Amino acid sequence: MGLDMYLRKEYYVKNWGHQSPEERHTITILKGGKPAPIAVDRICFITTEEMYWRKANAIHKWFVDNVQDGKDDCGEYEVEREQLQQLLDIVTQVLAKHDLAKKLLPTTTGFFFGGTDYDEYYYQDLRETKEGLERCLAQGDDGGTFQYHSSW
């Protein structure tokens, strides 16, 4: 029990009759090396988990304030690449100058949200966030849509 946070990327892969063969997606699902009994022609979206955090409440607060219009409701919210870049810039600044943490990326309390100290755990969350965001942004615009979701 506690704050779990996910940054996912969703790809729309539904094939339509009017698409040329070059525009169509091919999806193969295997289980144990054999085709799985899934109607792949009915798959519309593929979702990848790009990042996962556990009780990184400062990062969660940033998403609530900057992506979710202040609503902390365990909903799923689309995140623009520019927003991820903004978060990366803030994380990078705080990692370079720790005295900016309370101003730029403050911790928050909540239902099993974890600690609120600016300690090694806080900075480890930031280092992992920086690494993950750099990886996500390096992918370029590949047609996927980022989504943030939290639960507790």
C-alpha positions in Angstrom: 0.0 0.0 0.0 1.3 3.5 -0.8 1.9 5.9 -3.6 2.6 4.1 -6.9 3.3 6.2 -10.0 3.5 5.3 -13.6 4.6 7.1 -16.8 3.3 5.1 -19.7 3.4 5.5 -23.4 0.4 4.6 -25.5 0.6 3.7 -29.2 -2.5 3.6 -31.5 -2.1 0.6 -33.7 -5.6 -0.1 -35.1 -5.6 -1.0 -38.7 -8.2 0.4 -41.0 -9.3 -0.9 -44.4 -8.4 2.4 -46.2 -4.7 2.1 -45.0 -2.1 1.1 -47.5 0.1 -2.0 -46.6 2.9 0.4 -45.6 0.6 2.2 -43.1 -0.7 -0.9 -41.4 0.7 -2.4 -38.2 1.7 -6.0 -37.8 1.3 -7.5 -34.4 2.4 -10.9 -33.3 1.8 -12.2 -29.8 3.5 -15.4 -28.7 3.2 -17.3 -25.5 5.6 -20.1 -25.0 6.8 -19.6 -28.5 3.3 -20.3 -30.0 0.7 -17.8 -31.2 -1.5 -16.7 -28.3 -5.3 -16.9 -28.7 -5.8 -13.2 -29.0 -7.6 -11.6 -31.9 -4.7 -9.3 -33.0 -6.9 -7.6 -35.6 -8.9 -6.1 -32.7 -6.0 -4.6 -30.9 -6.3 -0.8 -30.9 -3.6 0.3 -28.5 -0.3 -0.9 -27.2 0.9 0.6 -23.9 4.5 0.5 -22.6 5.6 1.4 -19.1 8.3 4.0 -19.4 8.9 4.8 -15.8 7.7 3.6 -12.4 8.1 5.4 -9.0 7.2 4.3 -5.5 6.5 7.0 -3.0 8.4 9.7 -4.9 5.9 12.3 -3.6 7.8 15.4 -4.8 7.6 14.0 -8.4 3.9 13.2 -7.9 3.2 16.7 -6.6 4.8 18.1 -9.7 2.5 16.1 -11.9 -0.6 17.0 -9.9 0.3 20.7 -10.1 1.6 20.9 -13.7 -0.4 18.2 -15.5 -3.5 17.4 -13.5 -4.7 21.0 -12.8 -4.3 20.4 -9.1 -6.6 17.3 -9.0 -5.0 14.5 -7.1 -7.6 11.8 -8.1 -5.6 8.8 -9.3 -6.8 9.6 -12.8 -4.8 9.1 -16.0 -3.5 12.2 -17.6 -1.8 12.9 -21.0 1.6 14.4 -20.6 3.2 16.5 -23.3 6.8 16.1 -24.2 7.4 19.7 -23.3 6.0 19.0 -19.8 8.5 16.1 -19.4 11.3 18.4 -20.5 10.2 21.0 -17.9 10.3 18.3 -15.2 13.7 17.2 -16.4 15.0 20.7 -16.3 13.8 21.2 -12.7 15.2 17.8 -11.5 18.5 18.7 -13.1 18.6 22.1 -11.3 17.8 20.5 -8.0 20.4 17.8 -8.4 23.0 20.5 -9.2 22.0 22.8 -6.3 20.2 21.0 -3.5 19.1 24.2 -1.7 16.6 24.7 -4.6 14.7 21.5 -3.6 12.1 23.1 -1.3 11.4 25.8 -3.8 11.4 24.0 -7.1 10.4 20.4 -6.2 8.9 20.3 -2.7 7.8 17.1 -1.0 4.1 16.6 -0.1 2.2 14.5 2.3 -0.6 12.1 1.5 -2.0 8.6 2.2 1.1 6.5 2.5 3.1 8.9 0.3 6.4 8.2 2.0 8.9 10.5 3.7 9.0 14.3 3.3 12.7 14.7 4.1 15.2 16.0 1.6 17.4 13.0 2.2 19.3 10.4 0.1 16.0 8.7 -0.8 14.7 12.0 -2.2 17.8 12.6 -4.3 17.9 9.0 -5.5 14.3 9.4 -6.8 15.5 12.5 -8.6 18.5 10.7 -10.2 16.3 7.9 -11.4 13.7 10.4 -12.7 16.4 12.3 -14.6 17.7 9.1 -16.2 14.2 7.9 -17.1 13.1 11.3 -18.5 16.3 11.6 -20.6 15.6 8.1 -22.0 12.0 9.0 -22.8 12.8 12.3 -24.5 15.6 10.7 -26.5 13.1 8.5 -28.2 11.9 11.4 -30.3 8.3 11.8 -31.5 7.5 8.2 -32.4 3.8 8.6 -32.5 3.2 7.5 -28.9 1.4 9.5 -26.3 2.7 9.8 -22.7 0.3 9.2 -19.8 0.8 9.7 -16.1 -1.2 7.7 -13.6 -0.9 7.3 -9.8 -2.6 5.1 -7.3 -2.5 4.6 -3.5 
